[in-house]
Amino acid sequence: MDSLTRTLPASWYCSSPLYQLERRAVFMKAWYLLGPVTRFSVVGEKVGYEIAQVSLSVLRVSKDPRDIKVFNESTHQEITSYLTETGLLFSTISEEAPSFDEFYADLKPLINTVDFTKRPHRRSIKYEGRFNWKTMVDGYQECLHCQYTHPSFSVFYPPTFYSVFNHKNFSQHIADPKKPDDGLFLYFFPNCTLNVYGGGMSSFRVCPTEKPGITRMEFDYYHMETGEKFEEYFKFVRQVAMEDFELCEKAQENLERGIYAEGILNPDKETGVAFYQQRVLDLVCEQHDAETSRHDSHSPESGNDRNIVASQLVDPASSLFLSAKDFTYAMAPFAETPILSFYRHSPIEVSKEADLLDGWWTSDYLYSLERRAIFSKTWICITHRSRFTKPGDYISLELAGFPILIILGKDHVVRAFHNVCRHRAYTVTKKPHGSSLVLGCRYHGWSYDTKGSLVKAPQFDGIEGFNKSENGLFKIKTCTDRAGFVHINLDAGDYTHVPELEDLLGFANDHGIGPKNSWLLGWESVGAFNWKTVGASDRTGIGTEGPSAMGASIMEHIIFMFRRAPINLGSSKTLYLAPSTMLFAFPKANIWVSCTILPVSATQCTLKCDVFTMKTAIIEDADVEALKIFITTHIHALEQHFDELKDVRPTDEPSLLPYLKAHLKLERLAGREIFPGRKEEGRSESFCKAEKICKELDQLAAAGAGVTSGAGGLEW
């Protein structure tokens, strides 16, 4: 078996300026399958298309099935098209494309084996998906995932025999050559497919939009039969299509989150993915080099003096919310690795940046920066040890867009991982909680144990350079303190700082909170407020009053509401743990509640609430209702407070501001966004080339630089 192949970087699927270059390098120079002649059966009727923001119309001119023309809807001029002998219509979108025979050399013998005039058009649908066009093409170009994602399809076409044969601008998929009706499965570079089997046929186009994370899917369905037979076929193919749709959206989410950098490709079963990733890269680089040379433009400075690695610079955000004391004594033996003492960094001088105080409560830009500068570097009290009863118990959640998996190992150590498969960026578990000693990814069947180690990677055994021990889930720094609270820090650097515990341990000691408490129940609520609202009156120094200053009348009203309930919510005690955890203790009821604020956007949060007891107890339905109303009242107070704050610019400098500016300075020096949680691994030559071109394009876009292409006056 061949040696290991790696994917292109996640940035290749997320860059806005990259698509404009792809448009010129790839789409303007390609041919596109529009459909068989049966798609254009009505004389005088126009059928519209849009490919790479170029609008086309196909017109059946006369009763002669071959009398078909394609027009550019903007210029109303006829454009070059080609109708094959067996009835397939292809078209260009610009005069830059080569001839059909040059572009699709060796294609005719394949498509001449099927008479495409025998399958009438039955139905067309289109919709948009939240993924990059290349994400969908990657999925189509391999069937390694079929047995896990498409069980109905695998019954007819077992992936064991499935192979992809690549040509310059098209691929042939062969499912099982031993079957008399193996079907005809073709991918036409860059974005069209043709799938013929039995009496049915489908074709779809993967149409990029100007947003890198949004793609329009267009499907055409054909069949020899009508009625129930067609509907049965249609139901089957739509199920496969929607399964792929869900895979692509989830994988794209993880590509955009800033944790996943590159994946691994099977050199035998994923050759189609590798071949066309390289094809797009080569064309884009060729176009980029030609344009920069033509306009006497040089790449932005990228010498060693500008390649700043965040971990090599003094960064005050790494010590945010940390104590200057040695808290080694406070860490219980549950921690997987020793937690060392540390000393707080000295303040550093930061450069003057854009005024981040504007939109302090509502800015999407600021929230994106907070994800990298705060939530990627800060110790966060995320859950409690008693949430996990037996090995394999796990919870999954999203913290400021970062998917996190927390699981109890066989050695009774709680560990946290990024909930992203190392193979192709799919989410490992989508359940909010469960119990399993082995967690399997349903994209390609990779499986991991409770320590995050890779235990199964189908079709990868024996591949040169592949080592299971090097492909486990990405670990997140995790420690459990003496009171049983579990803390995580997404920073992948070699920091040994510990979370601040003095107030927390004091609170736990006062209220009997410990690792042997019992979890009773949990739920999630949604709040319309900025996450910083929670600590607005706390020592974070934002400088405004928060919900902790809630009027006594509200609390009295709560107590009045539940004075007849079995649970006593009076005399509650509250502790806020920056940046996103609230604890409520109810001494008279022997219970306490952990409420973790999980930012979703600049103006919305999910609150993950868990109820624990210090003693063995059974909680009644009335008690649960009382607790939920108690938390809901706090959420409403936060929402009200946010409404008062959202249009107000802080008058005093918030304590978070220096950390945001410091991280922003690192990014300006590096010329890119820095995600501290991303693991820096070995990079292939293609990876580095793709990453470099994305960085250059992003820098040009940020600087407002324009480079005009030689044809068509396009600018980027």
Buried (B, 14 or more C-beta within 10 A) or exposed (E): BEEBBBBBBBBBBBBBBBBBBBBBBBBBBBBBBBBBBBBBEEEEEEBEBBBBBBBBBBBBEEEEBEBBBBBBBEEEEEBBBBBBEBBBBBBBBBEBBEEBEEBBEEBEEBBEEBEBEBBBBBBBEEEEBBBBBBBBBBBBBBBBBBBBBBEEBBEBBBBEBBBBEBBEBBBBBBBBEEEEEBBBBBBBBBBBBBBBBBBBBBBBBBBBBEEBBBBBBBBBBBBBBEEEBBBEBBEBBBBBBEBBBBBBBBBBBBBBBBBBBBBBBBBBBBBBBBBBBBBBBEBBBEBBEBBBEEEEBEBBEEEEEEEBEBBEBEBBBBBBBBBEBEBEEBBBEBBBEEBEBBEEBEEEEBEEBEEBBEBBBBBEEBBBBBBBBBBBBBBBBBBBBBBBEEBBBBBBBBBBBBBBBBBBBEEEBBBBBBBBBBBBBBBBBEEEBBBBEEBBBBBBBBBBBBBBEBBBBBBBEEBEEBEBEEBBBBBBBBBBBBBBBBBBBBBBBEBEBBBBBEEBBEBBEEBBBBBEBBBBEBEEBEBBBBBBBBBBBBEBEBEBEBBBEBEEEBBEEBBEBBEEBEBBBBEBEBBBBBBBBBBBBBBEBBBBBBBBBBBBBBBBBBBBBBBBBBEEEEBEEEBBEBBBBBBBBBBBBBBBBBEEBBEEEBEEEBBBBBBBBBBBBBBBBBBBBBBBBBBEEEBBEBBEBBBBBBBBBBBBBEEEEEBEBEEEEBEB
